[in-house]
């Protein structure tokens, strides 16, 4: 459950643009699952799998699709129940925003510029020449290197690091432990088998409305830039290598790895543990299911699975065959044995001389 401020169901219906069926004076305090909800809770049904739970829910109200079967409580009818629920959760969630100001325990270089309404937490560090926009929150122990630019209304969580000269847009959220601008993996082999490090000095650019998950690393390149475009959402433990360009409104699930100089097209969705090789172009709207390995470029709208990545429908068919391989192998061995017997009786086997 998410504990929160209170709104009446009528107020929520107006804010969400939903049709209200039931008592609009009911006060809603929290959002909760159908199973866990109780008095004062708002729940929702988006996945038909959970439809049986609607009949037994103790929620004060449920968000349902226009054509869904009725619930035994007040209802908000929505075209997209999941989106309506997400918006309601934002309205109801508690305001944990810290008060503006710079903690006496923070270190802010005199050459840094801090915008109005910002909060800089204890033991945070803001380097020389850094610029932080209005109302941005920098939580304790976050590190902002020299020359970093951060826009308005961002949230930088504890222990996140933003390296030198990187640029962060407006309304960006960077979760705990994420590193923006870590050195790209660039080394040139020497004749003696050792490696010469290539200085990684170019920036990472994060555009507006991006969210970056905990312990994610986005590397800087030696030349050019690494860029995450507006609206993209990145989960925890994701690796974005040097020189990668991630398009607009892309979704990268946990443990995705993208090798250097690859481009991910707008509105693509890569499931958990997807790996993408370097110097590729992944087309717009691509979908890759969990643990897919992508060694080649893909066209717009591709839907792939497996390694090496193939069309999802072909992969599903192949998966069925794969499970039967021991059985098929046994059957093939028996057929070969029977064929050899037939050939021996007919005198047409490979050991029989031909005229």
C-alpha positions as CSV (number, residue, x, y, z in Angstrom):
1,X,0.0,0.0,0.0
2,X,1.0,3.6,-0.5
3,X,-0.1,5.9,2.4
4,X,-1.1,9.3,1.4
5,X,-3.2,12.4,1.6
6,X,-7.0,12.0,1.2
7,X,-9.2,12.8,-1.8
8,X,-12.9,12.1,-2.3
9,X,-13.8,9.7,-5.0
10,X,-15.6,12.6,-6.8
11,X,-12.4,14.6,-6.8
12,X,-10.5,11.7,-8.1
13,X,-13.0,11.1,-10.9
14,X,-12.7,14.7,-12.0
15,X,-8.9,14.6,-12.0
16,X,-8.7,11.3,-13.8
17,X,-11.5,12.0,-16.3
18,X,-13.3,8.8,-15.2
19,X,-17.0,8.1,-15.0
20,X,-18.1,7.7,-11.4
21,X,-20.5,4.9,-10.4
22,X,-21.3,5.1,-6.7
23,X,-20.9,7.4,-3.7
24,X,-18.6,10.3,-4.7
25,X,-18.2,11.4,-1.0
26,X,-16.1,8.3,-0.1
27,X,-12.6,9.4,1.0
28,X,-9.7,7.6,-0.6
29,X,-6.4,7.5,1.3
30,X,-4.3,4.9,-0.4
31,X,-3.9,2.7,-3.5
32,X,-3.7,-1.1,-3.1
33,X,-4.0,-4.4,-4.9
34,X,-7.4,-6.0,-5.2
35,X,-6.4,-8.7,-2.7
36,X,-4.9,-6.4,-0.1
37,X,-7.3,-3.4,-0.4
38,X,-9.5,-2.4,2.5
39,X,-11.6,0.6,3.5
40,X,-10.2,3.8,2.2
41,X,-8.3,2.0,-0.6
42,X,-8.5,2.4,-4.3
43,X,-7.7,-0.6,-6.5
44,X,-7.9,-1.4,-10.2
45,X,-8.4,-4.2,-12.7
46,X,-6.3,-4.0,-15.9
47,X,-5.3,-7.7,-16.3
48,X,-8.2,-10.1,-16.9
49,X,-6.2,-12.7,-14.9
50,X,-7.2,-10.9,-11.7
51,X,-10.9,-10.5,-12.6
52,X,-12.1,-13.1,-10.0
53,X,-10.6,-11.0,-7.3
54,X,-13.0,-8.1,-8.0
55,X,-15.9,-9.9,-6.6
56,X,-14.2,-10.4,-3.2
57,X,-12.2,-7.2,-2.9
58,X,-12.8,-5.1,0.2
59,X,-11.6,-1.9,-1.6
60,X,-13.6,1.3,-1.2
61,X,-13.5,1.7,-5.0
62,X,-12.1,0.0,-8.1
63,X,-11.0,1.5,-11.4
64,X,-12.4,-0.7,-14.2
65,X,-12.7,-0.6,-18.0
66,X,-15.9,0.7,-19.4
67,X,-17.1,-2.8,-20.4
68,X,-15.8,-4.7,-17.3
69,X,-18.2,-6.5,-15.1
70,X,-19.3,-4.4,-12.1
71,X,-17.5,-4.5,-8.7
72,X,-19.3,-4.8,-5.3
73,X,-18.2,-1.2,-4.4
74,X,-17.9,2.2,-6.0
75,X,-16.3,2.2,-9.4
76,X,-14.4,4.6,-11.6
77,X,-14.8,3.6,-15.3
78,X,-11.7,4.4,-17.4
79,X,-10.6,3.8,-21.0
80,X,-7.2,2.7,-19.6
81,X,-7.5,1.5,-16.0
82,X,-3.8,1.0,-15.5
83,X,-2.9,4.5,-16.6
84,X,-5.8,5.9,-14.5
85,X,-4.4,3.9,-11.5
86,X,-0.9,5.2,-12.0
87,X,-2.2,8.8,-12.2
88,X,-4.3,8.3,-9.1
89,X,-1.3,6.9,-7.2
90,X,0.6,10.1,-8.1
91,X,-2.3,12.2,-6.7
92,X,-2.5,10.2,-3.5
93,X,1.2,9.6,-2.8
94,X,2.7,11.5,0.2
95,X,4.7,14.6,-0.4
96,X,8.2,13.7,0.9
97,X,9.9,16.6,-0.8
98,X,12.6,18.0,1.5
99,X,12.7,21.7,2.4
100,X,14.7,24.0,0.1
101,X,18.2,24.8,1.3
102,X,21.7,23.6,1.4
103,X,22.7,21.4,4.4
104,X,25.6,22.7,6.4
105,X,27.2,19.2,6.0
106,X,27.1,19.5,2.2
107,X,30.1,20.7,0.1
108,X,29.1,23.2,-2.6
109,X,32.0,24.7,-4.5
110,X,31.9,28.5,-4.5
111,X,31.9,28.4,-8.3
112,X,28.8,26.3,-8.5
113,X,25.3,27.8,-9.3
114,X,22.3,26.5,-7.3
115,X,18.9,27.5,-8.6
116,X,16.0,28.7,-6.4
117,X,14.1,26.1,-4.3
118,X,16.8,23.5,-4.5
119,X,17.6,21.1,-1.7
120,X,21.2,19.9,-1.3
121,X,21.4,17.1,1.3
122,X,24.0,16.3,3.9
123,X,27.4,15.1,2.6
124,X,26.4,15.8,-1.0
125,X,29.2,17.3,-3.1
126,X,28.7,19.8,-5.9
127,X,31.8,20.6,-7.9
128,X,33.3,23.8,-9.5
129,X,31.2,25.3,-12.3
130,X,28.3,22.9,-11.8
131,X,24.9,24.4,-12.5
132,X,21.8,23.0,-10.8
133,X,18.3,24.2,-11.9
134,X,15.3,25.3,-9.9
135,X,13.7,23.0,-7.4
136,X,16.1,20.2,-8.0
137,X,16.7,17.8,-5.1
138,X,20.2,16.4,-4.5
139,X,20.0,13.8,-1.7
140,X,22.7,13.0,0.8
141,X,26.0,11.6,-0.5
142,X,25.3,12.3,-4.1
143,X,28.3,13.6,-6.0
144,X,28.0,16.2,-8.8
145,X,31.3,16.7,-10.5
146,X,32.8,19.9,-12.0
147,X,31.0,21.4,-15.0
148,X,27.9,19.3,-14.7
149,X,24.6,20.9,-15.8
150,X,21.3,19.7,-14.2
151,X,17.9,21.1,-15.2
152,X,14.8,22.0,-13.2
153,X,12.8,19.7,-11.0
154,X,15.2,16.8,-11.0
155,X,15.7,14.3,-8.2
156,X,19.3,12.9,-7.6
157,X,19.1,10.1,-5.0
158,X,21.7,9.2,-2.5
159,X,25.1,7.9,-3.7
160,X,24.4,8.7,-7.3
161,X,27.3,10.2,-9.2
162,X,27.2,12.5,-12.2
163,X,30.7,12.9,-13.7
164,X,32.4,15.9,-15.1
165,X,30.8,17.9,-17.9
166,X,27.7,15.7,-18.2
167,X,24.4,17.3,-18.9
168,X,21.0,16.4,-17.3
169,X,17.7,17.8,-18.6
170,X,14.6,18.8,-16.7
171,X,12.5,16.4,-14.5
172,X,15.1,13.7,-14.6
173,X,15.1,11.1,-11.8
174,X,18.4,9.3,-11.0
175,X,18.1,6.5,-8.5
176,X,20.5,5.4,-5.8
177,X,24.0,4.4,-6.9
178,X,23.6,5.2,-10.6
179,X,26.7,6.5,-12.3
180,X,26.4,9.0,-15.2
181,X,29.5,9.5,-17.2
182,X,31.7,6.6,-16.0
183,X,34.7,6.0,-18.3
184,X,33.9,4.0,-21.5
185,X,35.6,0.7,-21.9
186,X,38.3,2.0,-24.4
187,X,41.7,0.4,-24.6
188,X,44.1,0.0,-27.5
189,X,46.3,-3.1,-27.6
190,X,50.1,-2.6,-27.6
191,X,52.5,-4.9,-29.4
192,X,53.6,-6.4,-26.1
193,X,50.1,-7.5,-25.2
194,X,49.4,-4.8,-22.7
195,X,46.7,-2.1,-23.2
196,X,46.8,1.7,-23.7
197,X,43.8,3.4,-22.1
198,X,42.0,5.8,-24.4
199,X,41.0,8.9,-22.4
200,X,37.2,9.0,-22.1
201,X,36.5,12.8,-22.0
202,X,33.3,13.4,-24.0
203,X,30.0,13.9,-22.2
204,X,26.8,12.0,-21.5
205,X,23.6,13.9,-22.3
206,X,20.4,12.9,-20.5
207,X,17.4,14.7,-22.0
208,X,14.1,15.7,-20.3
209,X,11.8,13.3,-18.4
210,X,14.3,10.4,-18.2
211,X,14.4,8.0,-15.2
212,X,17.6,6.0,-14.5
213,X,17.5,3.0,-12.2
214,X,19.6,2.1,-9.2
215,X,23.2,1.0,-9.9
216,X,22.9,1.7,-13.6
217,X,26.0,2.9,-15.4
218,X,26.0,5.1,-18.5
219,X,29.5,5.5,-19.9
220,X,31.1,8.5,-21.5
221,X,33.0,8.1,-24.9
222,X,36.3,9.3,-26.0
223,X,34.7,11.5,-28.7
224,X,31.2,12.5,-29.6
225,X,28.6,11.8,-26.8
226,X,26.5,9.2,-25.2
227,X,22.8,10.4,-25.3
228,X,19.6,9.2,-23.7
229,X,16.7,10.9,-25.3
230,X,13.6,12.4,-23.8
231,X,11.1,10.2,-22.0
232,X,13.2,7.1,-21.8
233,X,12.9,4.9,-18.6
234,X,15.9,2.8,-17.6
235,X,15.6,0.1,-14.9
236,X,18.2,-1.0,-12.3
237,X,21.6,-2.6,-13.2
238,X,21.6,-1.5,-16.8
239,X,24.9,-0.9,-18.7
240,X,24.9,1.7,-21.5
241,X,28.3,1.8,-23.1
242,X,30.2,4.7,-24.6
243,X,28.8,6.4,-27.7
244,X,25.4,4.7,-27.5
245,X,22.3,6.7,-28.5
246,X,19.0,5.6,-26.9
247,X,16.0,7.1,-28.6
248,X,12.8,8.7,-27.2
249,X,10.4,6.8,-24.9
250,X,12.5,3.7,-24.8
251,X,12.1,1.1,-22.0
252,X,15.2,-0.8,-20.8
253,X,14.4,-3.5,-18.2
254,X,16.9,-4.7,-15.5
255,X,20.3,-6.0,-16.5
256,X,20.1,-4.9,-20.2
257,X,23.5,-4.4,-21.7
258,X,24.1,-2.2,-24.7
259,X,27.6,-2.3,-26.3
260,X,29.4,0.8,-27.7
261,X,28.2,3.0,-30.6
262,X,24.8,1.3,-31.0
263,X,21.6,3.2,-31.6
264,X,18.3,2.1,-30.1
265,X,15.3,3.5,-32.0
266,X,12.4,5.4,-30.4
267,X,9.8,3.5,-28.4
268,X,11.7,0.3,-28.3
269,X,11.3,-2.1,-25.4
270,X,14.1,-4.4,-24.3
271,X,13.2,-7.0,-21.6
272,X,15.4,-8.1,-18.7
273,X,18.9,-9.3,-19.5
274,X,18.8,-8.4,-23.2
275,X,22.2,-8.0,-24.6
276,X,22.9,-5.8,-27.7
277,X,26.2,-6.0,-29.6
278,X,28.1,-2.9,-30.6
279,X,27.9,-0.6,-33.7
280,X,24.3,-1.7,-34.5
281,X,21.1,0.1,-35.4
282,X,18.0,-1.2,-33.6
283,X,14.9,0.1,-35.4
284,X,12.1,2.1,-33.9
285,X,9.5,0.2,-32.0
286,X,11.7,-2.9,-31.6
287,X,10.7,-5.4,-28.8
288,X,13.0,-8.0,-27.4
289,X,11.9,-10.5,-24.9
290,X,14.0,-11.3,-21.8
291,X,17.5,-12.8,-22.3
292,X,17.5,-12.1,-26.0
293,X,20.9,-11.7,-27.6
294,X,21.0,-9.2,-30.5
295,X,24.2,-9.6,-32.7
296,X,22.8,-7.8,-35.8
297,X,20.9,-4.6,-36.7
298,X,17.1,-4.9,-36.7
299,X,14.5,-3.1,-38.8
300,X,11.7,-0.9,-37.4
301,X,9.0,-2.9,-35.6
302,X,11.0,-6.0,-35.0
303,X,9.8,-8.4,-32.3
304,X,12.7,-10.8,-31.4
305,X,13.6,-13.5,-28.9
306,X,16.4,-16.0,-28.2
307,X,20.1,-16.0,-29.2
308,X,20.9,-15.2,-31.9
309,X,17.8,-13.1,-32.0
310,X,15.1,-14.3,-34.4
311,X,11.5,-13.4,-35.0
312,X,9.5,-14.1,-31.9
313,X,7.0,-16.4,-33.7
314,X,9.9,-18.5,-35.1
315,X,11.5,-18.6,-31.7
316,X,8.2,-19.9,-30.1
317,X,8.0,-22.6,-32.7
318,X,11.7,-23.5,-32.2
319,X,11.2,-23.6,-28.4
320,X,8.7,-26.4,-28.9
321,X,11.1,-28.3,-31.0
322,X,14.0,-27.7,-28.6
323,X,12.1,-29.4,-25.8
324,X,11.5,-32.4,-28.0
325,X,15.1,-32.8,-29.2
326,X,16.0,-35.8,-27.0
327,X,12.9,-37.6,-28.2
328,X,13.6,-36.6,-31.8
329,X,17.2,-37.8,-31.5
330,X,16.1,-41.1,-30.2
331,X,13.5,-41.5,-33.0
332,X,16.1,-40.6,-35.6
333,X,18.6,-43.1,-34.3
334,X,15.9,-45.8,-34.4
335,X,15.0,-44.8,-38.0
336,X,18.6,-44.9,-39.1
337,X,19.0,-48.4,-37.6
338,X,15.8,-49.6,-39.4
339,X,17.0,-48.0,-42.6
340,X,20.4,-49.7,-42.3
341,X,18.6,-53.1,-41.9
342,X,16.4,-52.6,-44.9
343,X,19.4,-51.6,-47.0
344,X,21.4,-54.6,-45.8
345,X,18.5,-56.9,-46.9
346,X,18.2,-55.3,-50.2
347,X,21.9,-55.2,-50.8
348,X,21.9,-51.4,-51.3
349,X,23.8,-50.3,-48.2
350,X,26.8,-48.0,-48.5
351,X,29.1,-51.1,-48.0
352,X,27.7,-52.8,-51.1
353,X,29.8,-52.2,-54.3
354,X,27.8,-50.6,-57.1
355,X,28.3,-51.6,-60.7
